[in-house]
Amino acid sequence: MVARKWDELSPGARRLLIAAGSADAALRAVALFDLRRRSADQVRGPKWVWVVALSVVSSAGLLPLAWFLVGRRR
C-alpha cells in the first residue's frame, strides 16, 4: 500500500475519506455518550476499558459497532 498526500488524491477519494472519518467520529461520540449513561452492570467488561478503546483505538468504525452489538447488556 502506497501512502499518498492529500493533494494527490482525487476529489472523490477525498470526499470518501471525509465521510468515513465523520461517520467514525459520530459513531464514537454516540457510543461514548451511551456508555456514560449506563451503569456498570449494563456493560460487558470494565467501563474504563471501553472508554479507552473507544477514545484511543483507531478502528474505522468497527469498535463503536462492537460496543453497540456486544458491549451493551440488554
ABEGO torsion letter per residue (X at the ends): XBBBBAAABBAAAAAAAAAAAAAAAAAAAAAAAAAAABBAAABBEBAAAAAAAAAABBAGGAAAAAAAAAABBX
